[in-house]
Amino acid sequence: MSLIPATILTGFLGSGKTTLLQRVLTEAHGQKIAVIENEFGEENIDNEILVHDAGEQIIQMSNGCVCCTIREDLRNTLQLLGAKKRKGLLDFERVIIETTGLADPGPVAQTFFMDDEIAESFLLDSIITLVDAKHAAQQLNDRLEAQRQVGFADQIFISKADLVSEGELSALQHRLTHMNPRAPQRVVHFGQVALGEVLDLRGFNLNAKLDIDPEFLKEDEHEHHHDHAHEGEHCDHPSHQHDHGHEHGHAHHHHHDDDVKSFVFRSERAFDPARLEDFLGAMVNIYGPRMLRYKGVLSIKGTERKVIFQGVHQLMGSDLGPAWSADEPRVSKMVFIGIDLPRDILVQGLEQCLV
């Protein structure tokens, strides 16, 4: 049996997860989707979509989809779904997990790697994060969960953009890019998203190309400017101002020296594989809980192929990618997204792993 792709749908309270989910479930796509919800209630999914069976943890939907509540933990629920599919009791082709608005997606993602039975049945396709444009600045300032949701994203959908000015939207997009440069951003209206933008994104596929915002990599001055602004006393970027540009923006700017930050490491020199493995292993042991996502395309001494690596918290893996083409510069690119990561230590250590 081929692996069942799974998508994690996350986002802070009120960001539009259920609206997007309703659209996916009601669209005539002909796919059978199992939905796992951990904040299931009568109000979450329209009653007419559901065919209720109060005694069953799994609810059959009128369009051939199934929906289950997490009454136990995610691992048990996935095992139950997998077993029912193997026995022919349930027919579905993929899974979407909607997390609660206050959830850290990290443990949800780790479930797919920590448990052999789950790993043999399911493949984590991607983490999609919804961000509410109207309330995001405050949520990102006040709630670490909202920051973590952005940090884990493979794809960011920005909802309620029609409720803010162009300047506010631009400032939010800029801030999200600095928190997570590897996740493409898309503005969506009332959950109207093409299914192809939600499913089969291969965000967790080791051979998927490394998506880092090109501007983030190109403009070193731009990047340094913002690092200094975050650490200094004064920055007048619009994302550091509140209430439509009233005069008290600077007084508040320190509130969102975001805990979740990202940085990119680049080098034209190849890595020594043994030194790199030792160093990254040590970093993951010490800082793993704070390392949300990290990913890279590496030039390694002794191989003509690209080495693609990525990790979530303490889980790290690598894979051989395509060969470097003859006219392609062999540049290693790595992005680290985490909570108060020691950038200087990481950069210094990585430089010592170069040939």
Buried (B, 14 or more C-beta within 10 A) or exposed (E): EEEBBBBBBBBBBBBBBBBBBBBBBBBEBEBBBBBBBBBBEEEBBEEEBBEEEEEEBBBBBEBBBBBBBBEEEBBEBBBBBBEBBEEEEBEBBBBBBBBBBEBBBBBBBBBBBEBEEBBEBBBBBBBBBBBBBBBBBBBBBEBBBBBBBBBBBBBBBBBBBEEBEEEBBEBBBBBBBBBBBBBBBEBBEEBEBEEEBBBBBBBBBBEBEBBBBEEBBEEEEEBEEBEEBBEEEEBEBBBBBBEEEEEEBEEBBEBBBBBBBBBBBBBEBBBBBEBBBEBBEEBBEEBBEBBBBBBBBBBBBEBEEBBBBBBBBBBBEBEBBEEBEEEEEBBBBBBBBBBEBBBEEBEEBBEEBBE
